[in-house]
Amino acid sequence: CEILSSLPLQMSLYFNVYFFPFWWLITVAILYLKYPDLSDYYKFILVTIMILVSLTELIRLYLGYVGNLLEKVPELAGFWLLTLLPQLPVILFLLFNEGLKIHSLERAVHIIFAAFLSFQVLAAFFALRRMVNTLATRFRLTEFHRLEERLPAP
């Protein structure tokens, strides 16, 4: 039995677990400092983004750990989709939207978080592809052996 878990993905998830609280604290602290200077719609957008990112990140990291370590394709696919769709665009919005009055520390932690997410999208894609191909091959071999057992010998 070949181990299908991705070590680079697992290392990235491990460091992301420790980086996320640091990112969250810095982002919330800077949001608190610049909140009075923001327009009303940016205030609403940023608070919504913080709630969305916080909830999604917890679910995403759990699915990544379970999907990668236990070699479960649905969980790893869920991790990949949560990374690709809500998380990466939101972080890129926080990184590149100049209407948010981005501070240099905030930009630095967003760049690191975006790098984590970009790497995890690629690593999860390759790990997922490898798992699916291996599991499909195992399934075909199992079905072939079942067919061999059912056929009478000449």
N, C-alpha and C positions, 0 to 999 in steps of 0.2 A: 504494500500500500504506500503510495507516494503522498507526501504531505503537500497539500495545495495552498496552504496559508502563505501570504506574502509578507516576508520580513520587513521590507521597506515600508509597506503600508502600515504594519503593526507598529513600527518605530515612530512613524509620523503620527499615528493615533495616540500613542503614549505621550509624546511631547505636546500634542494638541490638548490633551486632557489637563496638563499643567499650565499651558499657555492661556487657555480660555478664561479662567478666572482673572488672570492678570489683564488680559484684553478687556474684559467686562468692567473691571474696576476703573481702569484708565478711561475707557469710553464714557462711563457714567459720570466720573468726576469732571471730565472736560465738558460733557453735556450740561452738567450743573453750572459750570462756570460761564458757558456761552449761551445758556438758555434765554436770559433776558434780551440778548441782542438779536435773536432769531425772529423771523416772521412767524405768524400764527400757523401757517400751513407746514412750515419746516419743523415747528415744535411738535405738531401732531405726527408728522411723518417719522421723526426721530424716536419719539416715545414708542410708536407702533413697531418700528424696526427693532428697537432694543428688546421688546417683549417677544417678537417673532424670532429673532436670532437666539435669544436665551432658551426658549422652548425647543426650537428646532435643533440647536446644537446638542442639547442633552439627549434627545432621541437619536440624532445622527451618530453621535459617538457610541452610544449603546449598540446600535445596529452594526456599526463598523467593527466593534470588538467581537460581537457574537458571530457576525457573518464571516469574518476573517479567521478567527481562532477555531470556531467549530465547523468551518467550511460549509456554511449554509448559504445557498445561492439566493433565496428570497431576501434574507436580511442584508446581504451584501449589495444586492440590487437596490434595495430601499435606501441604504447608505449612499450609494452612488447617485441616485436620483435626488435625494435631499441635499447632497453636496452640490450637484450641478444646477439644480433649479432654484431653490430659494436662497441658499447661502451665498454662493459665488456672486450672483447679480447684486445682492444686497450689499455685500462688502465692497464690490466695485463701485456701487452708487455712493457709499460712504467715503470711498477713497477719491473719486474723481469729481464729485459735485461741488463746485466752488461756492455755491450759494449757502453751504453749510458752515462756512467760515472755519475751515479745517486748520487745526494747530499742528505744529511740527511733530509733537509726540504722538498725537492722534494719527497722523499720516504714517508714522513709523510702525505703530502697532497694526494698523490696517494693512500695510504692505506685508508684514510678516504673516498675518492671518490669511491674506489672499494667496501668499506663496504656499502655505499649508494646504489650503483648499485646492489650489491648482494641482499640486503634487498628488493629493489624495484622489482627485478625479482621474488622473492618468493611472496611478498605481491600482486603484480599485477597478478600473476598466480592464486592465491586463490580468489582474487576479481573477476577476469575474469571468473573463473569456476562457482562461485556463481551467477554472473550476467547471464551467459548463461543458467544455470539450471533454474533459476527463470523465465527468459523470455521465455524459452521453455515451462515451465509449464503454464504460462499465455496464451501462444499461443494455447496450447492444450485445456485449459479450454474455451477459446473464441470459438474455433472451435466446441467444444462439445455443447456449448450453442446455437450456430447457427444451429447445427443439430437438437437440441431439438425443436427449433422454427419452423423448416421446416416440421417436422413430424406432421401429423394430429393426433388429440387426438381421442382415441377410444370411 
